[in-house]
Amino acid sequence: SVGTLVPLVAVQTVEASAAAIYYLDHSTMVTAALFILADLIGKQRGKVADRLTVGRPVTQPVLLGFGFVIAAVAAIGMPPLSGFIAKIWLLKATFNSEYGVVF
């Protein structure tokens, strides 16, 4: 995330700043969702919690698995979700700048 935001700070245009804020908000929300999912999985596993050992299975495997897949797809920026929009906006903001060749 930081490696993506550094070029936008270097460009210093209004478009780049807006894209950086949008991308920062998106990545923060997706990371928070992944942490919440990890906490839910840890609570459902009982005493084992989040350790990588054999423990009891989770009580909602389909819901937690589906939530993880959606959050992971959003984190990598695949097309129907907001991560894709953020990355396209990042590219558009840097393409027309004088530093576009460097990025």
MOKALIN-V979641 format. One record per backbone hydrogen bond with DSSP energy under -0.5 kcal/mol. NH is the residue of the N-H (numbers start at 0). CO is the residue of the C=O. Records with the same first field share a line. If there is no record, write none. Layout:
NH=CO  CO
This chain:
4=0
5=1
6=2
7=3
8=4
9=5
10=6
11=7
16=12
17=13
18=14
19=15
20=16
21=17
22=18
23=19
24=20
25=21
26=22
27=23
28=24
29=25
30=26
31=27
32=28
33=29
34=30
35=31
36=32
37=33
38=34
39=35
40=36
41=37
42=38
43=39
44=40
45=42
47=44
48=45
50=47
52=50
55=44
63=59
64=60
65=61
66=62
67=63
68=64
69=65
70=66
71=67
72=68
73=69
74=70
75=71
76=72
77=72
80=77
83=77  80
84=80
85=81
86=82
87=83
88=84
89=85
90=86
91=87
92=88
93=89
94=90
95=91
96=93
99=96
101=98
102=98
